[in-house]
Amino acid sequence: MKKDYLQPQKDERPVMIITGIWTLYIILICFLAYLCFLHRISVAAAIIGCIVVTSLHIPRFLMLKKLKLSPQVKVNDDNMTINSEVINFLEIKNFASREYKPHIIFFLNNRMVIFQQTDFIINTASGDFSFTIIGSEKANLLKDLLTKIKERNYLP
């Protein structure tokens, strides 16, 4: 018997991802500065520690860059807009998607803040469109929509 109330829930809001990454970074840097001001570690050790913490946080900062540069996808009744490029649903022939494994940012109140990226390639009559979606719920909804569109477009 699995107890669902003990399982962490996922939260993929960009605000929570940004807050989690910056909060952890600032806490670690401030802790090193605190130890330096108490004379528990030397200034050189504090600087080296800050460099190590920063180098370990570079992948997380790259996540923030991806989050900032992620495209805006809007779905209308008969088309979808991806960064001001309009794709008509009748032109969609096929699509492919690739999910990357989710990265856990932190836990807060039995809630897991994660970053998940999915790449999409949509084949249309006018060419191929590729873009990246951040968030598993958005990616699953877009996959379902594109699957239904693909099935509908193949019907005679």
Disulfide bonds with the S-S distance in Angstrom:
none
